[in-house]
């Protein structure tokens, strides 16, 4: 019985020895990912040339605004047409 308990203790001890470095490494990797993501995010936001290259062209932005205005006008017109004449 004592031999089984000693063997079990050795297995548990080995398992803990293996899992502690894995847990520490996991936390270190997560922390470095967060730091890296924040640094990349701040660099992209402060670089105007990069933001202009990653953004959409000006003509598409203008077209989207025009279509949004037309859509709002048509919705308002539909509300007026569907209103009761009271």
MOPAC internal coordinates of N, CA, C and O (Angstrom, degrees):
PM7 1SCF
backbone

  N    0.0000 0     0.00 0     0.00 0    0    0    0
  C    1.4469 1     0.00 0     0.00 0    1    0    0
  C    1.5479 1   110.19 1     0.00 0    2    1    0
  O    1.2310 1   121.66 1   136.73 1    3    2    1
  N    1.3284 1   114.44 1   -43.27 1    3    2    1
  C    1.4662 1   119.15 1   179.82 1    5    3    2
  C    1.5259 1   110.83 1   -61.38 1    6    5    3
  O    1.2310 1   119.82 1   142.45 1    7    6    5
  N    1.3045 1   117.94 1   -37.55 1    7    6    5
  C    1.4747 1   123.07 1   179.11 1    9    7    6
  C    1.5243 1   110.23 1   -63.50 1   10    9    7
  O    1.2310 1   120.09 1   138.69 1   11   10    9
  N    1.3139 1   117.42 1   -41.31 1   11   10    9
  C    1.4671 1   120.74 1   179.08 1   13   11   10
  C    1.5226 1   111.11 1   -65.62 1   14   13   11
  O    1.2310 1   120.52 1   138.61 1   15   14   13
  N    1.3152 1   116.61 1   -41.39 1   15   14   13
  C    1.4731 1   120.30 1   178.64 1   17   15   14
  C    1.5256 1   110.11 1   -64.18 1   18   17   15
  O    1.2310 1   120.26 1   136.95 1   19   18   17
  N    1.3203 1   117.11 1   -43.05 1   19   18   17
  C    1.4722 1   120.78 1   178.17 1   21   19   18
  C    1.5280 1   111.02 1   -63.12 1   22   21   19
  O    1.2310 1   120.01 1   138.05 1   23   22   21
  N    1.3315 1   117.59 1   -41.95 1   23   22   21
  C    1.4684 1   121.36 1   178.38 1   25   23   22
  C    1.5289 1   110.87 1   -64.45 1   26   25   23
  O    1.2310 1   121.09 1   138.64 1   27   26   25
  N    1.3237 1   115.52 1   -41.36 1   27   26   25
  C    1.4699 1   119.41 1   178.30 1   29   27   26
  C    1.5230 1   110.47 1   -63.69 1   30   29   27
  O    1.2310 1   120.59 1   138.12 1   31   30   29
  N    1.3348 1   116.47 1   -41.88 1   31   30   29
  C    1.4567 1   120.79 1   178.73 1   33   31   30
  C    1.5232 1   111.10 1   -61.63 1   34   33   31
  O    1.2310 1   120.04 1   140.03 1   35   34   33
  N    1.3118 1   117.52 1   -39.97 1   35   34   33
  C    1.4651 1   121.66 1   178.55 1   37   35   34
  C    1.5267 1   109.92 1   -64.11 1   38   37   35
  O    1.2310 1   120.19 1   138.83 1   39   38   37
  N    1.3173 1   117.25 1   -41.17 1   39   38   37
  C    1.4698 1   120.82 1   179.12 1   41   39   38
  C    1.5279 1   111.04 1   -65.03 1   42   41   39
  O    1.2310 1   120.35 1   135.27 1   43   42   41
  N    1.3204 1   116.93 1   -44.73 1   43   42   41
  C    1.4679 1   120.97 1   179.24 1   45   43   42
  C    1.5206 1   110.15 1   -64.25 1   46   45   43
  O    1.2310 1   120.57 1   137.67 1   47   46   45
  N    1.3203 1   116.52 1   -42.33 1   47   46   45
  C    1.4648 1   120.41 1  -179.97 1   49   47   46
  C    1.5312 1   110.68 1   -62.86 1   50   49   47
  O    1.2310 1   119.47 1   137.52 1   51   50   49
  N    1.3236 1   118.61 1   -42.48 1   51   50   49
  C    1.4579 1   122.34 1   178.26 1   53   51   50
  C    1.5309 1   110.48 1   -64.32 1   54   53   51
  O    1.2310 1   120.86 1   140.06 1   55   54   53
  N    1.3181 1   115.97 1   -39.94 1   55   54   53
  C    1.4564 1   120.49 1   179.57 1   57   55   54
  C    1.5304 1   111.04 1   -62.92 1   58   57   55
  O    1.2310 1   120.77 1   136.53 1   59   58   57
  N    1.3231 1   116.13 1   -43.47 1   59   58   57
  C    1.4743 1   120.23 1   178.62 1   61   59   58
  C    1.5212 1   110.45 1   -66.11 1   62   61   59
  O    1.2310 1   120.27 1   138.05 1   63   62   61
  N    1.3104 1   117.09 1   -41.95 1   63   62   61
  C    1.4642 1   120.52 1   178.70 1   65   63   62
  C    1.5294 1   111.30 1   -61.18 1   66   65   63
  O    1.2310 1   120.41 1   145.89 1   67   66   65
  N    1.3299 1   116.83 1   -34.11 1   67   66   65
  C    1.4629 1   120.33 1   179.08 1   69   67   66
  C    1.5305 1   111.84 1   -78.40 1   70   69   67
  O    1.2310 1   119.75 1   143.98 1   71   70   69
  N    1.3132 1   118.09 1   -36.02 1   71   70   69
  C    1.4678 1   120.26 1  -173.44 1   73   71   70
  C    1.5240 1   113.10 1   -80.88 1   74   73   71
  O    1.2310 1   119.36 1   150.54 1   75   74   73
  N    1.3223 1   118.82 1   -29.46 1   75   74   73
  C    1.4710 1   120.21 1  -178.80 1   77   75   74
  C    1.5315 1   111.39 1   -64.04 1   78   77   75
  O    1.2310 1   118.34 1   129.79 1   79   78   77
  N    1.3329 1   120.76 1   -50.21 1   79   78   77
  C    1.4749 1   118.87 1   177.61 1   81   79   78
  C    1.5266 1   112.83 1   -61.97 1   82   81   79
  O    1.2310 1   120.37 1   146.09 1   83   82   81
  N    1.3349 1   116.90 1   -33.91 1   83   82   81
  C    1.4642 1   119.73 1   177.47 1   85   83   82
  C    1.5215 1   110.50 1   -63.80 1   86   85   83
  O    1.2310 1   120.24 1   136.72 1   87   86   85
  N    1.3120 1   117.15 1   -43.28 1   87   86   85
  C    1.4662 1   120.97 1   179.95 1   89   87   86
  C    1.5213 1   110.90 1   -65.63 1   90   89   87
  O    1.2310 1   120.38 1   136.58 1   91   90   89
  N    1.3148 1   116.87 1   -43.42 1   91   90   89
  C    1.4672 1   120.38 1   178.89 1   93   91   90
  C    1.5238 1   109.87 1   -63.05 1   94   93   91
  O    1.2310 1   119.99 1   135.39 1   95   94   93
  N    1.3208 1   117.62 1   -44.61 1   95   94   93
  C    1.4652 1   121.22 1   178.01 1   97   95   94
  C    1.5122 1   111.77 1   -61.42 1   98   97   95
  O    1.2310 1   120.27 1   140.18 1   99   98   97
  N    1.3182 1   117.09 1   -39.82 1   99   98   97
  C    1.4707 1   120.53 1   179.75 1  101   99   98
  C    1.5190 1   110.17 1   -62.31 1  102  101   99
  O    1.2310 1   119.97 1   134.97 1  103  102  101
  N    1.3462 1   117.67 1   -45.03 1  103  102  101
  C    1.4596 1   120.55 1   179.40 1  105  103  102
  C    1.5257 1   111.38 1   -65.36 1  106  105  103
  O    1.2310 1   120.03 1   141.19 1  107  106  105
  N    1.3251 1   117.55 1   -38.81 1  107  106  105
  C    1.4597 1   120.34 1   178.21 1  109  107  106
  C    1.5223 1   111.54 1   -65.38 1  110  109  107
  O    1.2310 1   120.24 1   139.66 1  111  110  109
  N    1.3218 1   117.14 1   -40.34 1  111  110  109
  C    1.4627 1   120.48 1   178.38 1  113  111  110
  C    1.5146 1   110.61 1   -65.42 1  114  113  111
  O    1.2310 1   119.85 1   135.97 1  115  114  113
  N    1.3257 1   117.90 1   -44.03 1  115  114  113
  C    1.4681 1   121.38 1   179.07 1  117  115  114
  C    1.5276 1   110.83 1   -60.96 1  118  117  115
  O    1.2310 1   120.26 1   136.41 1  119  118  117
  N    1.3249 1   117.11 1   -43.59 1  119  118  117
  C    1.4661 1   121.01 1  -179.51 1  121  119  118
  C    1.5268 1   110.31 1   -64.32 1  122  121  119
  O    1.2310 1   120.20 1   136.68 1  123  122  121
  N    1.3317 1   117.22 1   -43.32 1  123  122  121
  C    1.4630 1   119.53 1  -179.60 1  125  123  122
  C    1.5282 1   110.72 1   -67.49 1  126  125  123
  O    1.2310 1   119.59 1   145.98 1  127  126  125
  N    1.3327 1   118.38 1   -34.02 1  127  126  125
  C    1.4665 1   120.91 1   176.37 1  129  127  126
  C    1.5275 1   110.60 1   -63.39 1  130  129  127
  O    1.2310 1   120.19 1   137.02 1  131  130  129
  N    1.3359 1   117.24 1   -42.98 1  131  130  129
  C    1.4609 1   120.92 1   179.45 1  133  131  130
  C    1.5205 1   111.18 1   -64.08 1  134  133  131
  O    1.2310 1   120.69 1   135.56 1  135  134  133
  N    1.3300 1   116.28 1   -44.44 1  135  134  133
  C    1.4655 1   120.27 1  -179.80 1  137  135  134
  C    1.5207 1   110.16 1   -63.63 1  138  137  135
  O    1.2310 1   120.56 1   135.13 1  139  138  137
  N    1.3264 1   116.53 1   -44.87 1  139  138  137
  C    1.4612 1   121.07 1   179.86 1  141  139  138
  C    1.5236 1   111.02 1   -62.47 1  142  141  139
  O    1.2310 1   120.50 1   137.25 1  143  142  141
  N    1.3244 1   116.65 1   -42.75 1  143  142  141
  C    1.4596 1   120.16 1   179.80 1  145  143  142
  C    1.5261 1   110.84 1   -62.94 1  146  145  143
  O    1.2310 1   119.73 1   136.86 1  147  146  145
  N    1.3178 1   118.12 1   -43.14 1  147  146  145
  C    1.4609 1   120.80 1  -179.76 1  149  147  146
  C    1.5300 1   111.01 1   -66.59 1  150  149  147
  O    1.2310 1   119.85 1   140.59 1  151  150  149
  N    1.3235 1   117.90 1   -39.41 1  151  150  149
  C    1.4589 1   120.53 1   178.88 1  153  151  150
  C    1.5279 1   110.82 1   -65.91 1  154  153  151
  O    1.2310 1   120.08 1   135.72 1  155  154  153
  N    1.3313 1   117.46 1   -44.28 1  155  154  153
  C    1.4611 1   120.22 1   177.62 1  157  155  154
  C    1.5225 1   111.11 1   -63.03 1  158  157  155
  O    1.2310 1   120.36 1   138.73 1  159  158  157
  N    1.3133 1   116.92 1   -41.27 1  159  158  157
  C    1.4595 1   121.58 1   179.26 1  161  159  158
  C    1.5239 1   110.98 1   -61.97 1  162  161  159
  O    1.2310 1   120.30 1   136.21 1  163  162  161
  N    1.3223 1   117.04 1   -43.79 1  163  162  161
  C    1.4665 1   119.77 1  -179.36 1  165  163  162
  C    1.5326 1   111.10 1   -68.99 1  166  165  163
  O    1.2310 1   119.85 1   143.71 1  167  166  165
  N    1.3223 1   117.89 1   -36.29 1  167  166  165
  C    1.4672 1   120.71 1   178.41 1  169  167  166
  C    1.5208 1   110.57 1   -66.38 1  170  169  167
  O    1.2310 1   120.31 1   136.91 1  171  170  169
  N    1.3286 1   117.01 1   -43.09 1  171  170  169
  C    1.4641 1   120.39 1   179.50 1  173  171  170
  C    1.5231 1   110.34 1   -64.47 1  174  173  171
  O    1.2310 1   120.16 1   140.28 1  175  174  173
  N    1.3281 1   117.29 1   -39.72 1  175  174  173
  C    1.4630 1   119.94 1  -178.28 1  177  175  174
  C    1.5227 1   112.98 1   -71.33 1  178  177  175
  O    1.2310 1   119.88 1   150.99 1  179  178  177
  N    1.3190 1   117.83 1   -29.01 1  179  178  177
  C    1.4640 1   119.49 1  -178.90 1  181  179  178
  C    1.5244 1   112.98 1   -88.24 1  182  181  179
  O    1.2310 1   119.73 1   166.37 1  183  182  181
  N    1.3140 1   118.13 1   -13.63 1  183  182  181
  C    1.4557 1   121.64 1  -179.06 1  185  183  182
  C    1.5287 1   109.01 1   -93.83 1  186  185  183
  O    1.2310 1   120.26 1   -76.43 1  187  186  185
  N    1.3272 1   117.11 1   103.57 1  187  186  185
  C    1.4608 1   121.62 1  -176.95 1  189  187  186
  C    1.5230 1   111.90 1   -66.33 1  190  189  187
  O    1.2310 1   120.21 1   141.21 1  191  190  189
  N    1.3166 1   117.19 1   -38.79 1  191  190  189
  C    1.4592 1   120.37 1  -179.16 1  193  191  190
  C    1.5299 1   110.78 1   -64.72 1  194  193  191
  O    1.2310 1   120.45 1   137.98 1  195  194  193
  N    1.3142 1   116.75 1   -42.02 1  195  194  193
  C    1.4593 1   120.50 1   178.38 1  197  195  194
  C    1.5262 1   110.84 1   -65.98 1  198  197  195
  O    1.2310 1   120.23 1   139.52 1  199  198  197
  N    1.3233 1   117.17 1   -40.48 1  199  198  197
  C    1.4622 1   120.59 1   178.61 1  201  199  198
  C    1.5276 1   110.72 1   -64.23 1  202  201  199
  O    1.2310 1   120.28 1   142.88 1  203  202  201
  N    1.3231 1   117.06 1   -37.12 1  203  202  201
  C    1.4646 1   120.15 1   178.68 1  205  203  202
  C    1.5318 1   110.83 1   -67.86 1  206  205  203
  O    1.2310 1   120.31 1   142.88 1  207  206  205
  N    1.3103 1   117.01 1   -37.12 1  207  206  205
  C    1.4587 1   119.89 1   179.36 1  209  207  206
  C    1.5247 1   112.06 1   -71.31 1  210  209  207
  O    1.2310 1   120.32 1   145.59 1  211  210  209
  N    1.3240 1   116.98 1   -34.41 1  211  210  209
  C    1.4586 1   120.67 1  -179.46 1  213  211  210
  C    1.5309 1   112.54 1   -82.38 1  214  213  211
  O    1.2310 1   120.13 1   159.71 1  215  214  213
  N    1.3192 1   117.36 1   -20.29 1  215  214  213
  C    1.4590 1   121.13 1  -179.04 1  217  215  214
  C    1.5202 1   111.60 1   -78.61 1  218  217  215
  O    1.2310 1   121.45 1    -7.01 1  219  218  217
  N    1.3310 1   114.83 1   172.99 1  219  218  217
  C    1.4558 1   118.69 1   179.45 1  221  219  218
  C    1.5201 1   110.34 1   -83.93 1  222  221  219
  O    1.2310 1   119.93 1   -23.17 1  223  222  221
  N    1.3225 1   117.73 1   156.83 1  223  222  221
  C    1.4632 1   120.91 1  -179.66 1  225  223  222
  C    1.5361 1   111.67 1   -62.95 1  226  225  223
  O    1.2310 1   121.37 1   -24.88 1  227  226  225
  N    1.3203 1   114.99 1   155.12 1  227  226  225
  C    1.4666 1   121.45 1  -176.81 1  229  227  226
  C    1.5220 1   111.43 1   -61.96 1  230  229  227
  O    1.2310 1   119.81 1   141.94 1  231  230  229
  N    1.3290 1   117.96 1   -38.06 1  231  230  229
  C    1.4682 1   120.18 1  -177.73 1  233  231  230
  C    1.5239 1   111.37 1   -64.97 1  234  233  231
  O    1.2310 1   120.16 1   146.32 1  235  234  233
  N    1.3358 1   117.29 1   -33.68 1  235  234  233
  C    1.4634 1   120.26 1   177.92 1  237  235  234
  C    1.5261 1   110.03 1   -70.69 1  238  237  235
  O    1.2310 1   120.34 1   140.82 1  239  238  237
  N    1.3190 1   116.96 1   -39.18 1  239  238  237
  C    1.4598 1   120.60 1   177.58 1  241  239  238
  C    1.5218 1   110.31 1   -62.11 1  242  241  239
  O    1.2310 1   120.39 1   135.87 1  243  242  241
  N    1.3313 1   116.86 1   -44.13 1  243  242  241
  C    1.4691 1   120.20 1   178.84 1  245  243  242
  C    1.5278 1   111.08 1   -64.53 1  246  245  243
  O    1.2310 1   120.36 1   139.28 1  247  246  245
  N    1.3228 1   116.91 1   -40.72 1  247  246  245
  C    1.4689 1   121.10 1   179.50 1  249  247  246
  C    1.5307 1   110.64 1   -64.53 1  250  249  247
  O    1.2310 1   120.14 1   138.99 1  251  250  249
  N    1.3282 1   117.35 1   -41.01 1  251  250  249
  C    1.4584 1   121.16 1   178.26 1  253  251  250
  C    1.5255 1   111.10 1   -62.59 1  254  253  251
  O    1.2310 1   120.60 1   137.99 1  255  254  253
  N    1.3301 1   116.46 1   -42.01 1  255  254  253
  C    1.4669 1   120.23 1   179.04 1  257  255  254
  C    1.5223 1   110.64 1   -64.90 1  258  257  255
  O    1.2310 1   120.25 1   138.06 1  259  258  257
  N    1.3314 1   117.12 1   -41.94 1  259  258  257
  C    1.4635 1   120.44 1   179.20 1  261  259  258
  C    1.5244 1   110.90 1   -63.58 1  262  261  259
  O    1.2310 1   120.21 1   136.28 1  263  262  261
  N    1.3220 1   117.20 1   -43.72 1  263  262  261
  C    1.4599 1   120.74 1   179.64 1  265  263  262
  C    1.5277 1   111.70 1   -67.02 1  266  265  263
  O    1.2310 1   120.17 1   144.42 1  267  266  265
  N    1.3106 1   117.28 1   -35.58 1  267  266  265
  C    1.4665 1   120.74 1   176.47 1  269  267  266
  C    1.5229 1   110.38 1   -64.80 1  270  269  267
  O    1.2310 1   120.37 1   137.99 1  271  270  269
  N    1.3290 1   116.89 1   -42.01 1  271  270  269
  C    1.4649 1   120.46 1   177.57 1  273  271  270
  C    1.5256 1   111.11 1   -63.17 1  274  273  271
  O    1.2310 1   120.14 1   137.25 1  275  274  273
  N    1.3286 1   117.33 1   -42.75 1  275  274  273
  C    1.4693 1   121.11 1   178.68 1  277  275  274
  C    1.5329 1   110.02 1   -63.37 1  278  277  275
  O    1.2310 1   120.66 1   137.21 1  279  278  277
  N    1.3193 1   116.33 1   -42.79 1  279  278  277
  C    1.4639 1   120.85 1   179.59 1  281  279  278
  C    1.5281 1   110.92 1   -61.73 1  282  281  279
  O    1.2310 1   119.94 1   136.84 1  283  282  281
  N    1.3263 1   117.71 1   -43.16 1  283  282  281
  C    1.4681 1   120.78 1   178.36 1  285  283  282
  C    1.5280 1   111.11 1   -64.82 1  286  285  283
  O    1.2310 1   120.18 1   139.79 1  287  286  285
  N    1.3193 1   117.26 1   -40.21 1  287  286  285
  C    1.4610 1   120.87 1   178.49 1  289  287  286
  C    1.5279 1   110.91 1   -62.89 1  290  289  287
  O    1.2310 1   120.52 1   136.23 1  291  290  289
  N    1.3276 1   116.62 1   -43.77 1  291  290  289
  C    1.4619 1   120.62 1   179.69 1  293  291  290
  C    1.5335 1   111.42 1   -66.11 1  294  293  291
  O    1.2310 1   119.72 1   142.02 1  295  294  293
  N    1.3004 1   118.13 1   -37.98 1  295  294  293
  C    1.4708 1   120.40 1   177.08 1  297  295  294
  C    1.5245 1   110.98 1   -64.65 1  298  297  295
  O    1.2310 1   120.67 1   137.58 1  299  298  297
  N    1.3151 1   116.32 1   -42.42 1  299  298  297
  C    1.4638 1   119.19 1   177.94 1  301  299  298
  C    1.5228 1   110.94 1   -64.50 1  302  301  299
  O    1.2310 1   120.34 1   140.54 1  303  302  301
  N    1.3297 1   116.95 1   -39.46 1  303  302  301
  C    1.4609 1   120.41 1   178.16 1  305  303  302
  C    1.5226 1   110.96 1   -64.09 1  306  305  303
  O    1.2310 1   120.24 1   140.19 1  307  306  305
  N    1.3179 1   117.15 1   -39.81 1  307  306  305
  C    1.4621 1   120.88 1   178.18 1  309  307  306
  C    1.5284 1   110.76 1   -64.32 1  310  309  307
  O    1.2310 1   120.06 1   140.16 1  311  310  309
  N    1.3184 1   117.50 1   -39.84 1  311  310  309
  C    1.4653 1   120.45 1   176.64 1  313  311  310
  C    1.5160 1   111.36 1   -61.89 1  314  313  311
  O    1.2310 1   120.46 1   138.73 1  315  314  313
  N    1.3387 1   116.73 1   -41.27 1  315  314  313
  C    1.4564 1   120.82 1   179.70 1  317  315  314
  C    1.5314 1   110.12 1   -65.70 1  318  317  315
  O    1.2310 1   119.79 1   138.87 1  319  318  317
  N    1.3158 1   118.00 1   -41.13 1  319  318  317
  C    1.4698 1   121.73 1  -179.10 1  321  319  318
  C    1.5264 1   111.90 1   -68.53 1  322  321  319
  O    1.2310 1   120.04 1   147.18 1  323  322  321
  N    1.3146 1   117.53 1   -32.82 1  323  322  321
  C    1.4594 1   121.11 1  -177.41 1  325  323  322
  C    1.5357 1   112.93 1   -87.31 1  326  325  323
  O    1.2310 1   120.14 1   174.11 1  327  326  325
  N    1.3028 1   117.34 1    -5.89 1  327  326  325
  C    1.4592 1   121.58 1  -177.98 1  329  327  326
  C    1.5244 1   110.34 1   -70.20 1  330  329  327
  O    1.2310 1   120.93 1   -33.15 1  331  330  329
  N    1.3210 1   115.83 1   146.85 1  331  330  329
  C    1.4744 1   120.39 1   176.85 1  333  331  330
  C    1.5152 1   108.90 1   -68.57 1  334  333  331
  O    1.2310 1   120.31 1   -36.43 1  335  334  333
  N    1.3434 1   117.02 1   143.57 1  335  334  333
  C    1.4912 1   119.85 1  -178.10 1  337  335  334
  C    1.5130 1   113.32 1   -78.17 1  338  337  335
  O    1.2310 1   119.13 1  -167.48 1  339  338  337
  N    1.2779 1   119.26 1    12.52 1  339  338  337
  C    1.4621 1   121.23 1  -177.84 1  341  339  338
  C    1.4528 1   112.00 1   -67.58 1  342  341  339
  O    1.2310 1   120.10 1   180.00 1  343  342  341

